[in-house]
Amino acid sequence: MIEKIFSKRIGKHGEVYAEPRPSQEELEILYKELYYRDGVTSTYSSDYDAEELAQKNLRAKVTIEALVQAFPACDENMKFLEIGSGEGFVLAAAEKRGLFMSGVDYQEEPVKTFNPHIFERFKASDPGEYIHQQISKGTTFDGIVLQNVLEHVREPELLLAGLKNIMSDISVLLVQVPNDFSALQSLAMSKGKIENESWFVPPQHLSYWNVDNIKPFMNEHGFQIIDGFTDFPIETFLWGSPKNYAQDSSFGPYAHRGRVELDLFFAEAGIEAYLDLYRSFFRVGFGRNLVVLLRKI
């Protein structure tokens, strides 16, 4: 485990960085200890109930739908890539939509466990090394998915620069990151709903963005946002009771269950209505994670 005292550095757009930055070697050891042991990464469950699986498949379907909507036409000749495929739900949603998407991540067991039917489209490899290999080959992808990866890396700007090299002028990059140091979190602290910045969790997360600073940050690094949406704002459950999951961890499973059930309810209105709802949430900064679709400037 990395034993450092971390402080916050505010970037010029208001994004937050944890300092000092661990070395790449320290991070590799950390992830081997925390995330890549016993066959399945500790960030994922070894089991989900029916509603949890339905919600995971829903979010994967929405990811693919948003990506497809970014193109005037989308066909089987286009190439897509997911970096950090996790359990393979997005790869499975892409296949169901008739798209060719390949995926890369450190471990193969999560994909084999939850989506073995798309395993042939997955490669167990260091994603950074894989990107450099594709750059050296001159490979480009029409669409790239990067969900909850950017906040973990030492130098997010270098990862973005690398991704630009495997994108054409019309390619789309979908990035999901936590919506942290947000206006809603600040409000919760001012109202006494939470006592500390529990989302500041270095060395696991090293960089932090919200809906206000993600646009200028991406502009600085050569991208324009063409679409944006969020996911379910679990911070909603900080309100309405003298106690909440931030003050008492025993409330956590109930908040999670509420998120799953309500998310599935919203989807009953159809994917377009669902996306419109979360696009509206993006505009007001309401959501636990934020998703932006990017093209090169």
Residue pairs with C-beta under 8 A, 6 or more apart in sequence:
1 30
1 33
2 22
2 26
2 27
2 29
2 30
2 203
4 20
4 22
4 202
4 203
6 18
6 19
6 20
6 200
6 202
6 203
7 18
7 19
8 16
8 17
8 18
8 19
8 200
9 16
9 17
9 18
9 19
10 16
10 17
11 17
11 213
11 217
13 213
13 216
13 217
13 220
14 181
14 210
14 212
14 213
15 207
15 208
15 209
15 213
15 214
15 217
16 180
16 181
16 200
16 207
16 208
17 206
17 207
17 208
18 200
18 202
18 203
18 205
18 206
18 207
21 154
21 155
21 206
22 30
22 154
22 203
22 206
23 154
24 154
26 203
27 152
27 154
27 203
30 203
30 204
31 106
34 42
34 204
35 41
35 42
35 43
35 106
36 106
36 107
39 107
39 109
40 46
40 107
40 109
40 110
40 113
41 86
41 106
41 107
41 110
43 86
44 86
44 87
44 110
45 52
46 113
48 56
51 260
51 261
51 264
52 260
54 264
55 259
55 260
55 263
55 264
56 87
56 89
57 89
57 92
57 93
58 263
58 264
58 267
59 89
59 231
59 263
60 89
60 90
60 92
60 93
61 93
61 96
61 271
62 229
62 271
62 274
62 275
62 278
63 90
63 93
63 145
63 147
63 174
63 176
63 291
64 90
64 93
64 94
64 97
64 99
65 97
65 271
65 275
66 174
66 227
66 229
66 275
66 291
66 293
67 80
67 143
67 145
67 172
67 174
67 293
68 74
68 97
68 99
69 227
70 143
70 172
70 226
70 227
70 293
71 78
71 142
71 143
71 170
71 172
74 99
76 98
76 99
76 100
78 99
78 100
78 142
78 143
79 100
79 102
79 140
79 141
79 142
79 143
80 94
80 99
80 100
80 101
80 102
80 141
80 142
80 143
80 144
80 145
81 101
81 102
81 103
81 104
81 141
81 143
81 144
81 145
81 166
82 90
82 91
82 94
82 101
82 102
82 103
82 104
82 144
82 145
82 146
82 147
83 103
83 104
83 105
83 127
83 130
83 131
83 144
83 145
83 146
83 149
83 163
84 104
84 105
84 127
84 146
84 147
84 148
84 149
85 91
85 103
85 104
85 105
85 111
85 122
86 105
86 110
86 111
86 147
87 110
87 111
87 113
87 114
87 115
88 103
88 110
88 111
88 114
88 115
88 118
88 119
88 122
89 114
89 115
90 101
90 103
90 145
90 147
91 101
91 102
91 103
91 111
91 115
91 118
91 121
91 122
92 115
92 117
92 118
94 100
94 101
95 101
95 117
95 118
95 121
100 121
101 121
101 143
101 145
102 121
102 122
102 123
103 111
103 118
103 121
103 122
103 123
104 122
104 123
104 124
104 125
104 127
104 130
105 111
105 122
105 124
105 125
105 127
106 124
106 125
106 126
106 127
107 124
108 119
108 122
108 124
111 118
111 119
111 122
112 119
123 130
127 149
128 159
128 162
131 159
131 162
131 163
131 166
132 162
134 141
134 166
135 162
135 165
135 166
139 166
140 166
140 167
140 168
140 171
141 166
141 167
141 171
142 168
142 170
142 171
142 172
143 171
143 172
143 173
143 174
144 163
144 166
144 167
144 171
144 172
144 173
144 174
145 174
146 163
146 173
146 174
146 175
146 176
147 174
147 175
147 176
147 291
148 176
148 177
148 178
148 289
149 159
150 156
150 159
150 160
150 175
150 177
150 207
151 177
151 178
151 205
151 206
151 207
151 208
151 209
152 204
152 205
152 206
153 159
153 206
153 207
154 206
156 207
157 221
160 218
160 221
160 222
160 223
161 221
161 222
163 173
164 222
164 223
164 296
167 173
167 296
169 295
169 296
170 295
171 295
171 296
172 226
172 293
172 294
172 295
173 223
173 293
173 294
173 295
174 291
174 292
174 293
174 294
175 291
175 292
175 294
176 289
176 290
176 291
177 209
177 214
177 289
177 290
178 199
178 205
178 208
178 209
178 288
178 289
178 290
179 209
179 210
179 211
179 230
179 285
179 287
179 288
179 289
179 290
180 199
180 200
180 205
180 208
180 209
180 210
181 197
181 199
181 208
181 210
182 210
182 211
182 285
183 210
183 212
183 285
184 233
184 235
184 285
184 286
185 194
185 197
185 199
185 235
188 194
188 235
188 238
188 246
189 195
189 197
193 238
193 239
193 244
193 246
194 238
194 244
194 246
194 247
195 246
195 247
198 246
199 205
199 208
200 208
209 217
209 290
210 285
210 290
211 228
211 230
211 282
211 283
211 285
211 290
212 285
214 225
214 228
214 290
214 292
215 225
215 292
218 224
218 225
218 292
218 294
219 297
222 296
222 297
223 294
223 295
223 296
223 297
224 294
224 295
224 296
224 297
225 292
225 293
225 294
226 293
226 294
226 295
227 279
227 292
227 293
228 279
228 282
228 283
228 290
228 291
228 292
228 293
229 275
229 278
229 279
229 281
229 282
229 287
229 290
229 291
230 278
230 281
230 282
230 286
230 287
230 288
230 289
230 290
230 291
231 263
231 278
231 287
231 288
231 289
231 291
232 259
232 262
232 263
232 287
232 288
233 281
233 286
233 287
233 288
234 255
234 256
234 259
234 288
235 288
237 244
237 245
237 251
237 254
237 255
237 258
237 259
238 244
238 245
238 246
243 251
244 251
244 255
245 251
245 252
245 254
245 255
266 273
266 274
266 277
267 274
278 287
281 287
282 290
282 291
